[in-house]
Amino acid sequence: MILLKAWPPPVTGETLAKFFQKSNTWKYFYHKCYKYIFNLFSQINFAMILLQNF
């Protein structure tokens, strides 16, 4: 649950501007999102498999 609270950061014009100064591309942004979501689903699937084995 801590992970979910930490993501996404509060979005304002200022944070977006800072973010795009750092990353500069949408590709990078999408890559980060997909990676985060994929990791989250992997963890959930792993937990479900463990629960089914008990």
Secondary structure as UniProt FT lines:
FT   HELIX           2..6
FT   HELIX           13..23
FT   HELIX           26..53
//
